[in-house]
Amino acid sequence: MSETSLKGRLGALALVAPLVLFLAIFFAWPLASMLKESVSDPVGSHAFPLTAAVAGDWDRQSEPPEALKQAFVDDLRAIDDQQLLGDAVRRLNSAQNGFRTLMSRTIRAVEEQPEGPLDLVAVDKRWADVRFWRAVADSTNPYTDRYLLAALDYERDASGRIAALPAEASANTAILLRTLGIGAVVTLACALIGLPYAMLVASVDGWKRQALLGAVLLPLWTSLLVRTAAWFILLQEQGLINDTLMSLGLIGSPLPLIFNRLGVVIAMTHVLLPFMVLPIYSVLLSIPRNLMPAAASLGAPPWRAFLRVLLPLSLRGVVSGSLLVFMTAIGYYITPALIGGAQDQMISSVIAFYAIGSANWGMAGALGAILLVATLALYTVYGRLSADRAGGR
Amino acid sequence: MPLSQSNIRFEKVSKSYGTLRVVDDLDLMIDQGEFLSLLGPSGSGKTTILMMLAGFEAPSGGTISLGSQRIDPLPPHRRNMGVVFQNYALFPHMSVAANVAFPLEMRGTPRSEIEQKVTRALDMVQLGAMKDRRPAQLSGGQQQRVALARALVFEPSVVLMDEPLGALDKQLREQMQLDIRALHKRLGLTIVFVTHDQSEALTMSDRIAVFNRGRIEQIGTPREIYDQPRSRFVAQFIGETNLVEGTLAEAGDAGATVKLEGGGTIRVQPSDLRPDAGRILVSVRPERIRLGPDAASENAYPATVTDAVYHGDHLRIQLDNGAFGFVAKADRKTAEFNPGDRVMVSFAPADCWMLPA
């Protein structure tokens, strides 16, 4: 066992190295940093390092110890990065209202007395309130669950317990549910169209099969934006569909096909259909050709043979197709943004808003993490199901 | 068996795909309780005939009837014939028991009865213990037996088998041949069995129909097909044979004499064959050829051994006498033969059979 086998192993490693590096740099690392972003809260610990060191000694309920207060004052004296201080104040104010005025008054007091102990309660009465100290102490923890909680419309209340956000501030759950709902409807539509279509493709051969496969693959070869724009042209009020129906006299006024849920579902179903058709088609190809004749010879009329033999056997393809379509659908962004109305925006557009619009990477990361967890959970269920099937009853 | 009259009749049946004529004007009668093998090379039309019988292919012309009923317009699920497919065609998502129960469910058999019949059918093929397994968990031979149980459980009067043993190894195949034959005898089934394996056809069948290019070359008992082939195709397709060309010199009740190209004659058994131009083939099976130093028989020719191959149970010897070559099968114990040896080749007139050239 020897040099040659070692050499062979090294050679194999060298061959997979580009893939591993690619995945590490462009997949694993961004994913990990996104997840880290969703739970990290570094401002407090950077701004108040001395406070951070003693914050762990306090139980958050009793009167804050003098050491903590002194550490906080020392931190405020030591800080010279105004940007960092501004961020820290914002961070504290988001946890407890009133910090903005409190902090400006306190900083002024600290500047006036650069040495020795300082009676903060004399500077401002609010320093006697435990809640403000709790906010200071909590802000020094570099990790936080508030983005994840906020992504699900929860927060920690003043006493640190998890509580639901007020209804007017809780849009995320509704959007998340809407996302899952649209994903489910699109998946169902794809399955209803995709299964018969895949059966049709598998039942013919030669140029007919190529043509049918090409028709369903065509959307994959065009850019998502172009496809979506094409639906824009077709579905709009003076679009091709409405014009045709009106000129045929079938409808009196244009149907509302765009900027609503129907338009989003139509366009997404079209775009995602290949992901349903292809897995079903490949499963159908693997079904032995003589099973349907066998069922017929055993006395099964065509529809019963279909229900008892072909349908159950193609279900594996439907399940993997549904999984692909659903997981892709819940991450959709462009199509709902262009074709949907305000009430059809999906979770990705919220993520985009936080990431691009307001630079709140914590919220963007948290929402992304929630989406990731939902997808992984689905995938686990699928893995279980397919393992059961393979193992027999 | 439920049906009293289950003889199958093909009348002027033909089948074409485009310009390709696969089955040509076929007339065939299959008796009730008969084991008929359709034997032929691939592309000879034998499988197409089975598919037309099962209802998966429609004849281009002619009629097929079962007893007094014309069946060619019926869809496959109304024909009540058991079909055993080449690759078993078991339903992979169902257990063995569910596979066997399938035809009964399709016929609306009551649940309690289904269970009983499935158990009986699986016991018949010695697979009662496997009823909860999936087909993929069984060996090829076991899968084939499940397919057999499934095709028999609804008590069809006719069972069609499309090269059912082709995927099995030799030993298992021979065991299954005996099993199927025993079932045929015990249940009084009519079996139509498609194969390209001539030894399989010889061992299992009541009658064999030899197909070539969409037509029946010859139909008869295995003995007739082997011993009295009617054409060069049949003689060469069934077993191995030596064919010698000549002209018919004289024919009578005691036998005939054939004059050979390179001089000399062969005495052959009596035949009613009277070729127009006198051109004729004489067929002699290799195992009927005797090799020895003496010329005791009427048909004796000196020859040189060109090759001798050891086959375990026999020696296969290639001979040449200048005018024609011979293949002989010799008992491996009688003598040693080496290339270059001069020997006497002889065979009895009763072992010589004439065919049209």
Chai-1 contact restraints between the chains, C-beta under 6 A:
chainA,res_idxA,chainB,res_idxB,connection_type,confidence,min_distance_angstrom,max_distance_angstrom,comment,restraint_id
A,N290,B,F85,contact,1.0,0.0,6.0,A-B,restraint_1
A,N290,B,A89,contact,1.0,0.0,6.0,A-B,restraint_2
A,L291,B,A89,contact,1.0,0.0,6.0,A-B,restraint_3
A,P293,B,F56,contact,1.0,0.0,6.0,A-B,restraint_4
A,A294,B,F85,contact,1.0,0.0,6.0,A-B,restraint_5
A,A294,B,A89,contact,1.0,0.0,6.0,A-B,restraint_6
A,A296,B,P76,contact,1.0,0.0,6.0,A-B,restraint_7
A,A296,B,H77,contact,1.0,0.0,6.0,A-B,restraint_8
A,S297,B,A54,contact,1.0,0.0,6.0,A-B,restraint_9
A,S297,B,P76,contact,1.0,0.0,6.0,A-B,restraint_10
A,S297,B,V83,contact,1.0,0.0,6.0,A-B,restraint_11
A,L298,B,F102,contact,1.0,0.0,6.0,A-B,restraint_12
A,L298,B,P103,contact,1.0,0.0,6.0,A-B,restraint_13
A,G299,B,H77,contact,1.0,0.0,6.0,A-B,restraint_14
A,G299,B,P103,contact,1.0,0.0,6.0,A-B,restraint_15
A,G299,B,M106,contact,1.0,0.0,6.0,A-B,restraint_16
A,G299,B,R107,contact,1.0,0.0,6.0,A-B,restraint_17
A,A300,B,H77,contact,1.0,0.0,6.0,A-B,restraint_18
A,A300,B,M106,contact,1.0,0.0,6.0,A-B,restraint_19
A,P301,B,H77,contact,1.0,0.0,6.0,A-B,restraint_20
A,V309,B,F91,contact,1.0,0.0,6.0,A-B,restraint_21
A,P312,B,H93,contact,1.0,0.0,6.0,A-B,restraint_22
A,L313,B,H93,contact,1.0,0.0,6.0,A-B,restraint_23
A,G392,B,R134,contact,1.0,0.0,6.0,A-B,restraint_24
